[in-house]
Amino acid sequence: MIVKALYHIPYIPYTLKLRIVKYWHKFTGFCGSAAQTLIVAATGTYAVTVTDAYGCTATDTVNVTIYTVFQVTITENAGVLTSDATFENQWYDANGIILGATGQNYTPAINGDYYVIVTDVNGCTSTSNVISFIISVNSISSESLILVYPNP
């Protein structure tokens, strides 16, 4: 909520530019702030009371909901990246968004740095750690035959 420094008093045909005294308070207690901006840390209903030089006052309220910040982590197992978030995953690499990669798991096709951004039901986002993924050969079967040519 923005409280403007102009306050219109009814029955006066113009807007007065006055020094305004403002007090923020929470309905469960007085915050005691006379600042133009109030930073809050708790969910609740907050109000601002504005008083002009003539003693006229006005009050307005705003409901604030503070959501818990969630953390998302990705891991790699057998060439598959997995997010610990079960919803709203969007995978990214160094080039940006990976189109269509919105599941909990992602299998990279090329080497690179990968991460996921998750959006919860409140519209809050969390960015995961970055995993540097390198495609490699894990092992060669002992039954495989490797031939090298020419063999002098």
Secondary structure, 3 states (H helix, E strand, C coil): CCCCCCECCCCCCCCECCCCEEEEEECCEEEEECCCCCCCCCCEEEEEEEECCCCCEEEEEEEECCCCCCCCCEEEECCEEEECCCCCEEEEECCEECCCCCCCEECCCCCEEEEEEEECCCCCEEECCCEEECCCCCCCCCCCCCCCCCCC
